[in-house]
Amino acid sequence: MKQYSQSEAPRRLEGKHLGMACCWALGLATLVTWNCMLTIEDYYYKLFPNYHPARLLTLIYMPFAVVSMAILTYYESKIDTRKRNLSGLILFFLSSLLLLLLDLASSGKGGIGNFIGICAIACSFGVADALLQGGMVGDLFFMCPEFLQSYLAGIAASGFLISALRLLTKAAFEKSPDGLRKGVILFLVISTFFEFLCILVYAFLFPKLPIVKYYRLKASTEGSNTVSADLAAGGIHINHGDEDEAKLHERLSNKELFFQNIDYAVDLILIFVLSLSIVPGFIYEDTGSHQLHSWYALVLITMYNACDLISRYIPLVEFLKLKSRKGLMIAVLSRFLLIPAFYFTAKYSDQGWMILLISFLGLTTGYLTVCVVTEAPIGYKGPEQNALGNLLVLCVLCGVFAGVALDWLWLIGKKDF
C-alpha cells in the first residue's frame, strides 16, 4: 500500500483550494436542479393553480429521498462511494433534462398528465439527492473541515444563485410574449448544463488532487472499503487484507454512533422541520399580496437563500462558531418562536417585516447546520465518520420531510383546503 514519507507530507495539502472549489461546485450540483424546480413555482402555479404545486411537489419528493437514504445508510460500508456519487450526479442530470424536454414537448400546457410527469421527475430528484448528498457528506466527513464547509456552502449557493437567476429571467422576459415560460426554459437549460459539468469534475478532477488522495488513503488504512474506486481513479491501487477487515469490524456500529450523537441528530431534524414548514409552501400561499405583487414570493425565497448562504461562512471565524452541544440545542429550540412570529407577521404586518423575518430564518438555518455538521465527526475513524455522515444526512432529510408535511397545517381553516 502506498504511504506518504515525512519528506512527502507537505504535498498532502497540495490542491486544497482547488478541492474546496470542487466541493463547492458539487454542493451546488446536489440541489441546483431541485431548487430550480422550487424556484419556478410561480410558473407551475400558472399551469396548475388548483394542485398546490409548492407543497405537493416537495411532499412527493421527500419519501423517495428518505427511503433511499435509509437504505443507503444501512449498507453504507459496502457501497462504493465513487459509483454512488456518480450515479447521483447522472440521475440529477437526466432528470433535469427530462423536466426541460417535458415542458418543450407539452408547449408549456397544464393538465393532469403533465403534472403527473413533473411529479415523477420530482421522485427521481429525491433518489438522486439521497445518492449524492449522503455519499458526499460521508466522504467529506473524513477530510478537512474546509471541504465539508465548502460543500455545505455550495448547497446553500444553489438556492441563492437559482433565485437570483430567476429574478433576472423574470425581469428580462416579463414584457415579452410568453415571457414567464421563456425564462423557465433558459433556467432549466443552465441548470442541466451545470449538472453535466459537475459529472466531469467529480469523475476526472476531484479524485486526482493530492490532498484528496491523502485523506482517502488514510481512511483506507483505517479499514474503509468505500474509497477503493476513488483511490484507483486517483492512481492508487490497494488491496484490503485481513488486518483492514478487522479494523472495519472494530468500528462503532451505526446504532452506537447514533446514540453518541443523538443531540446532533435531533438538532438537524428540528432545524429543517422549522425551515421547511415555512419554505416554500407558506411563502407562496400564505403571505398575502403586497406592493411587490408577483415578485413578492420570489424576493422572499431569494432573501432566505442569500442569508442561508452568508451564514454558512460565519463559522469559519473561529470565535463566532458555536461548539457547545447544549448551546446548539438551546439555539435550535429557540427558533420555534418564529412560528407565531410568521403567523402574526403574515396576518397583520407589511412586506418589510416579512422580508426581515425570512432573512433571519435563513441565517439561523445555515449557521446552525454548519456548526452541527462540522463538529460531529471530530474524534472518529474514517469508516465511522463516513457512517456518521450518512446518518446525519438521513436526519436532515427526515427533518425536511416532517417540515414539508407540517407545512400543510397552515392551510387549516382556509376555504380551498
C-alpha positions as CSV (number, residue, x, y, z in Angstrom):
1,M,0.0,0.0,0.0
2,K,1.3,3.5,-0.9
3,Q,2.4,5.6,2.2
4,Y,3.5,9.2,2.5
5,S,7.0,9.7,3.8
6,Q,7.9,12.6,6.1
7,S,9.5,14.4,3.2
8,E,6.3,14.0,1.2
9,A,4.0,15.1,4.0
10,P,3.6,18.7,2.9
11,R,2.4,17.5,-0.5
12,R,-0.7,16.2,1.1
13,L,-2.0,19.7,1.3
14,E,-1.5,20.4,-2.4
15,G,-4.7,21.2,-4.2
16,K,-6.6,22.3,-1.1
17,H,-8.1,25.4,-2.6
18,L,-8.9,23.6,-5.8
19,G,-10.5,20.9,-3.7
20,M,-12.6,23.4,-1.8
21,A,-13.8,24.9,-5.2
22,C,-14.7,21.4,-6.4
23,C,-16.6,20.7,-3.2
24,W,-18.5,24.0,-3.5
25,A,-19.4,23.1,-7.1
26,L,-20.5,19.6,-6.1
27,G,-22.6,21.1,-3.3
28,L,-24.2,23.4,-5.8
29,A,-24.9,20.4,-8.1
30,T,-26.6,18.5,-5.2
31,L,-29.6,20.8,-5.0
32,V,-29.4,23.1,-8.1
33,T,-32.0,21.2,-10.1
34,W,-34.3,20.7,-7.1
35,N,-34.0,24.4,-6.2
36,C,-34.7,25.1,-9.9
37,M,-38.0,23.2,-9.6
38,L,-38.9,25.1,-6.4
39,T,-38.0,28.5,-7.7
40,I,-40.2,28.2,-10.9
41,E,-43.2,27.5,-8.7
42,D,-44.8,30.8,-9.9
43,Y,-44.8,29.2,-13.4
44,Y,-46.3,26.0,-12.0
45,Y,-49.0,27.9,-10.2
46,K,-49.9,29.4,-13.5
47,L,-50.1,26.0,-15.2
48,F,-51.6,24.1,-12.2
49,P,-53.4,26.6,-10.0
50,N,-55.5,24.0,-8.1
51,Y,-52.8,21.4,-7.3
52,H,-50.8,23.3,-4.6
53,P,-47.5,22.6,-6.5
54,A,-45.2,24.2,-4.0
55,R,-46.4,21.9,-1.3
56,L,-47.3,18.8,-3.3
57,L,-44.1,18.5,-5.3
58,T,-42.0,18.7,-2.1
59,L,-44.2,16.2,-0.3
60,I,-43.8,13.8,-3.2
61,Y,-40.0,14.3,-3.4
62,M,-39.3,13.6,0.3
63,P,-40.5,10.0,0.7
64,F,-38.2,8.8,-2.1
65,A,-35.3,10.8,-0.6
66,V,-35.8,9.5,2.9
67,V,-36.4,5.8,2.0
68,S,-33.5,5.8,-0.4
69,M,-31.2,7.4,2.2
70,A,-32.3,5.0,4.9
71,I,-31.4,2.0,2.6
72,L,-28.1,3.6,1.6
73,T,-27.2,4.4,5.3
74,Y,-27.8,0.8,6.3
75,Y,-25.5,-0.5,3.6
76,E,-23.1,2.4,3.5
77,S,-20.0,0.4,4.4
78,K,-20.5,-1.9,1.4
79,I,-21.3,0.8,-1.2
80,D,-18.6,2.2,-3.5
81,T,-18.6,5.9,-2.9
82,R,-17.4,6.8,-6.4
83,K,-20.2,4.8,-8.1
84,R,-22.8,6.2,-5.7
85,N,-21.9,9.8,-6.2
86,L,-21.6,9.5,-10.0
87,S,-25.0,7.7,-10.1
88,G,-26.5,10.6,-8.2
89,L,-25.0,13.3,-10.5
90,I,-26.0,11.4,-13.6
91,L,-29.6,10.9,-12.3
92,F,-29.8,14.7,-11.5
93,F,-28.6,15.5,-15.0
94,L,-31.1,13.1,-16.7
95,S,-34.0,14.3,-14.5
96,S,-33.3,17.9,-15.2
97,L,-33.1,17.2,-18.9
98,L,-36.4,15.3,-18.8
99,L,-38.0,18.3,-17.0
100,L,-36.9,20.6,-19.8
101,L,-38.0,18.1,-22.5
102,L,-41.4,17.7,-20.9
103,D,-42.0,21.4,-21.0
104,L,-40.9,21.6,-24.6
105,A,-43.0,18.6,-25.7
106,S,-46.1,19.9,-23.9
107,S,-45.6,23.5,-25.2
108,G,-46.0,24.8,-21.7
109,K,-49.5,23.5,-21.2
110,G,-51.2,22.4,-17.9
111,G,-53.3,19.4,-17.3
112,I,-53.1,16.4,-15.0
113,G,-50.9,14.4,-17.4
114,N,-48.1,16.9,-17.4
115,F,-48.4,17.4,-13.7
116,I,-48.0,13.7,-13.1
117,G,-44.9,13.7,-15.3
118,I,-43.4,16.6,-13.2
119,C,-44.3,14.6,-10.0
120,A,-42.4,11.6,-11.4
121,I,-39.4,13.7,-12.1
122,A,-39.6,15.1,-8.5
123,C,-39.4,11.4,-7.3
124,S,-36.2,10.9,-9.2
125,F,-34.7,14.0,-7.7
126,G,-35.4,12.5,-4.3
127,V,-33.4,9.4,-5.1
128,A,-30.6,11.4,-6.7
129,D,-30.4,13.6,-3.6
130,A,-30.0,10.5,-1.3
131,L,-27.3,9.1,-3.5
132,L,-25.3,12.2,-3.9
133,Q,-25.8,14.2,-0.6
134,G,-25.2,11.2,1.7
135,G,-22.3,9.9,-0.4
136,M,-20.6,13.3,-0.5
137,V,-21.1,14.2,3.2
138,G,-19.9,10.7,4.3
139,D,-16.8,11.1,2.0
140,L,-16.0,14.6,3.2
141,F,-16.5,13.7,6.9
142,F,-13.0,12.2,7.0
143,M,-11.4,15.0,5.0
144,C,-10.5,18.5,6.2
145,P,-13.4,20.6,7.7
146,E,-12.9,23.3,5.0
147,F,-14.1,20.7,2.3
148,L,-17.2,20.0,4.3
149,Q,-17.9,23.7,4.9
150,S,-17.4,24.4,1.2
151,Y,-19.8,21.6,0.2
152,L,-22.5,22.9,2.6
153,A,-22.0,26.4,1.3
154,G,-22.4,25.1,-2.2
155,I,-25.7,23.6,-1.3
156,A,-26.9,27.0,0.0
157,A,-25.4,28.7,-3.0
158,S,-27.6,26.6,-5.3
159,G,-30.7,28.1,-3.7
160,F,-29.4,31.7,-3.9
161,L,-27.9,31.6,-7.4
162,I,-31.1,29.9,-8.8
163,S,-33.3,32.5,-7.0
164,A,-31.2,35.4,-8.3
165,L,-31.2,34.0,-11.8
166,R,-34.9,33.6,-11.6
167,L,-35.3,37.2,-10.7
168,L,-33.2,38.2,-13.7
169,T,-35.0,36.0,-16.1
170,K,-38.4,37.2,-14.8
171,A,-37.3,40.8,-15.3
172,A,-35.8,40.1,-18.8
173,F,-38.8,38.3,-20.1
174,E,-41.6,39.9,-18.2
175,K,-42.9,42.1,-21.0
176,S,-42.3,39.6,-23.9
177,P,-45.0,37.2,-25.1
178,D,-45.0,34.1,-23.1
179,G,-42.1,35.6,-21.1
180,L,-42.6,33.5,-18.0
181,R,-42.1,30.3,-19.9
182,K,-39.1,31.6,-21.8
183,G,-37.4,32.5,-18.5
184,V,-38.1,29.0,-17.1
185,I,-36.7,27.3,-20.2
186,L,-33.5,29.3,-20.0
187,F,-33.4,28.4,-16.4
188,L,-33.6,24.7,-17.0
189,V,-31.0,24.7,-19.7
190,I,-28.4,26.4,-17.5
191,S,-29.0,24.0,-14.5
192,T,-28.9,20.9,-16.8
193,F,-25.6,22.0,-18.4
194,F,-24.1,22.7,-14.9
195,E,-25.0,19.2,-13.7
196,F,-23.2,17.8,-16.8
197,L,-20.1,19.8,-15.9
198,C,-20.1,18.5,-12.3
199,I,-20.1,14.9,-13.5
200,L,-16.8,15.7,-15.3
201,V,-15.5,17.5,-12.2
202,Y,-16.2,14.6,-9.9
203,A,-15.1,11.9,-12.3
204,F,-11.8,13.3,-13.6
205,L,-10.6,16.2,-11.4
206,F,-11.5,15.8,-7.7
207,P,-10.1,12.2,-7.1
208,K,-6.7,13.2,-8.6
209,L,-6.0,16.1,-6.1
210,P,-3.1,15.1,-3.8
211,I,-5.0,16.2,-0.7
212,V,-8.0,14.1,-1.6
213,K,-5.7,11.1,-2.3
214,Y,-4.1,11.6,1.1
215,Y,-7.4,11.6,3.1
216,R,-8.9,8.7,1.2
217,L,-5.7,6.6,1.7
218,K,-5.8,7.5,5.4
219,A,-9.4,6.3,5.5
220,S,-8.5,3.1,3.7
221,T,-5.7,2.3,6.2
222,E,-8.4,2.7,9.0
223,G,-10.4,0.0,7.4
224,S,-12.7,1.8,5.0
225,N,-13.9,-0.2,2.0
226,T,-15.8,2.6,0.3
227,V,-12.9,4.6,-1.2
228,S,-11.2,1.9,-3.3
229,A,-12.6,3.0,-6.6
230,D,-11.9,6.7,-5.9
231,L,-8.3,5.8,-5.0
232,A,-8.0,3.8,-8.2
233,A,-9.3,6.8,-10.1
234,G,-6.5,8.9,-8.4
235,G,-3.9,6.4,-9.5
236,I,-3.6,4.4,-6.2
237,H,-4.4,0.7,-6.1
238,I,-4.8,-1.1,-2.8
239,N,-5.9,-4.5,-1.6
240,H,-7.6,-4.8,1.7
241,G,-6.1,-7.7,3.8
242,D,-7.3,-9.4,6.9
243,E,-5.9,-6.6,9.0
244,D,-8.0,-3.9,7.3
245,E,-11.1,-6.1,7.5
246,A,-10.5,-6.5,11.2
247,K,-10.3,-2.7,11.6
248,L,-13.6,-2.3,9.8
249,H,-15.3,-4.8,12.2
250,E,-13.8,-2.9,15.2
251,R,-15.6,0.3,14.3
252,L,-18.6,1.5,16.2
253,S,-22.0,0.3,14.8
254,N,-24.5,2.7,13.3
255,K,-26.6,2.3,16.4
256,E,-23.7,3.3,18.7
257,L,-22.8,6.2,16.5
258,F,-26.4,7.4,16.5
259,F,-26.8,7.3,20.3
260,Q,-23.4,9.0,20.8
261,N,-24.6,11.8,18.6
262,I,-28.3,11.9,19.3
263,D,-28.3,15.5,20.2
264,Y,-26.7,16.5,16.9
265,A,-29.3,14.3,15.1
266,V,-32.2,16.0,16.9
267,D,-30.6,19.4,16.2
268,L,-30.6,18.7,12.5
269,I,-34.1,17.3,12.4
270,L,-35.5,20.3,14.3
271,I,-33.6,22.9,12.2
272,F,-35.2,21.6,9.0
273,V,-38.6,20.8,10.5
274,L,-39.0,24.5,11.2
275,S,-37.4,25.8,7.9
276,L,-39.3,23.5,5.6
277,S,-42.6,24.1,7.4
278,I,-42.3,27.7,6.2
279,V,-40.3,27.5,2.9
280,P,-41.5,27.2,0.2
281,G,-45.3,26.5,0.8
282,F,-46.1,29.2,3.4
283,I,-44.2,31.8,1.3
284,Y,-46.0,31.1,-1.9
285,E,-49.5,30.6,-0.5
286,D,-49.9,32.3,2.9
287,T,-48.0,35.6,2.9
288,G,-50.7,37.6,1.1
289,S,-50.5,40.2,-1.7
290,H,-48.3,43.3,-1.2
291,Q,-46.8,46.0,-3.3
292,L,-44.3,43.6,-4.9
293,H,-47.3,41.6,-6.3
294,S,-46.0,38.6,-8.4
295,W,-42.4,39.4,-7.3
296,Y,-43.1,39.0,-3.6
297,A,-42.7,35.3,-3.2
298,L,-39.5,35.3,-5.4
299,V,-38.0,38.1,-3.3
300,L,-38.7,36.2,-0.1
301,I,-37.2,33.0,-1.5
302,T,-34.1,34.9,-2.7
303,M,-33.6,36.6,0.7
304,Y,-33.9,33.3,2.5
305,N,-31.4,31.6,0.3
306,A,-29.0,34.6,0.3
307,C,-28.9,34.7,4.1
308,D,-28.6,30.9,4.3
309,L,-25.5,31.1,2.1
310,I,-23.9,34.0,4.0
311,S,-24.5,32.3,7.4
312,R,-22.7,29.2,6.3
313,Y,-19.4,31.1,6.1
314,I,-19.8,32.6,9.6
315,P,-18.4,29.5,11.4
316,L,-15.1,29.9,9.5
317,V,-14.4,32.7,12.1
318,E,-13.4,30.5,15.0
319,F,-14.7,32.7,17.8
320,L,-18.1,33.0,16.1
321,K,-18.6,29.3,15.8
322,L,-21.0,27.7,18.4
323,K,-19.4,24.5,19.6
324,S,-21.2,23.8,22.8
325,R,-23.7,20.9,22.4
326,K,-26.0,22.4,25.0
327,G,-25.7,25.8,23.3
328,L,-26.6,24.4,20.0
329,M,-29.7,22.6,21.4
330,I,-30.9,25.8,23.1
331,A,-30.4,27.8,19.9
332,V,-32.3,25.2,17.8
333,L,-35.2,25.1,20.2
334,S,-35.4,28.9,20.5
335,R,-36.1,29.1,16.7
336,F,-39.5,27.7,17.2
337,L,-40.6,31.1,18.5
338,L,-40.5,32.1,14.8
339,I,-43.7,30.1,14.1
340,P,-46.0,32.6,15.9
341,A,-43.9,35.4,14.6
342,F,-44.5,34.3,11.0
343,Y,-48.2,33.8,11.6
344,F,-48.8,37.3,13.0
345,T,-46.5,39.0,10.5
346,A,-48.4,37.4,7.6
347,K,-51.7,38.4,9.1
348,Y,-51.0,41.9,10.4
349,S,-47.7,43.3,9.2
350,D,-46.3,44.6,5.8
351,Q,-43.8,43.1,3.5
352,G,-40.8,44.7,5.1
353,W,-41.2,42.8,8.4
354,M,-41.8,39.5,6.5
355,I,-38.5,40.0,4.5
356,L,-36.7,40.7,7.7
357,L,-38.2,37.6,9.3
358,I,-37.4,35.3,6.4
359,S,-33.9,36.6,6.3
360,F,-33.4,35.7,10.0
361,L,-34.8,32.2,9.3
362,G,-32.2,31.7,6.5
363,L,-29.3,33.0,8.7
364,T,-30.1,30.6,11.5
365,T,-30.7,27.6,9.2
366,G,-27.3,27.9,7.5
367,Y,-25.3,28.9,10.6
368,L,-26.6,26.1,12.9
369,T,-26.4,23.5,10.2
370,V,-22.7,24.1,9.6
371,C,-21.9,24.3,13.3
372,V,-23.5,20.9,13.9
373,V,-22.2,19.1,10.9
374,T,-18.6,20.2,11.2
375,E,-18.4,19.4,15.0
376,A,-20.0,15.9,14.8
377,P,-17.2,13.9,13.0
378,I,-14.4,15.0,15.4
379,G,-12.7,12.1,17.2
380,Y,-13.8,9.2,15.0
381,K,-12.0,7.0,12.5
382,G,-12.6,7.1,8.7
383,P,-15.2,4.3,8.5
384,E,-17.1,5.7,11.5
385,Q,-17.0,9.3,10.0
386,N,-18.5,8.0,6.7
387,A,-21.2,6.2,8.6
388,L,-22.0,9.2,10.8
389,G,-22.1,11.5,7.8
390,N,-24.8,9.2,6.2
391,L,-26.7,9.1,9.5
392,L,-26.8,12.9,9.8
393,V,-27.9,13.4,6.2
394,L,-30.7,10.9,6.9
395,C,-31.7,13.1,9.9
396,V,-31.7,16.2,7.7
397,L,-34.0,14.5,5.2
398,C,-36.3,13.3,7.9
399,G,-36.5,16.8,9.3
400,V,-37.2,18.2,5.8
401,F,-39.9,15.5,5.3
402,A,-41.6,16.3,8.6
403,G,-41.4,20.1,7.9
404,V,-43.0,19.6,4.4
405,A,-45.8,17.6,6.0
406,L,-46.4,20.1,8.8
407,D,-46.4,22.9,6.2
408,W,-49.9,21.8,5.2
409,L,-51.2,22.8,8.7
410,W,-51.0,26.5,7.5
411,L,-54.0,25.7,5.3
412,I,-56.3,24.7,8.1
413,G,-59.3,27.0,8.1
414,K,-58.9,28.1,4.6
415,K,-61.8,27.7,2.2
416,D,-59.8,25.9,-0.5
417,F,-58.1,23.4,1.9
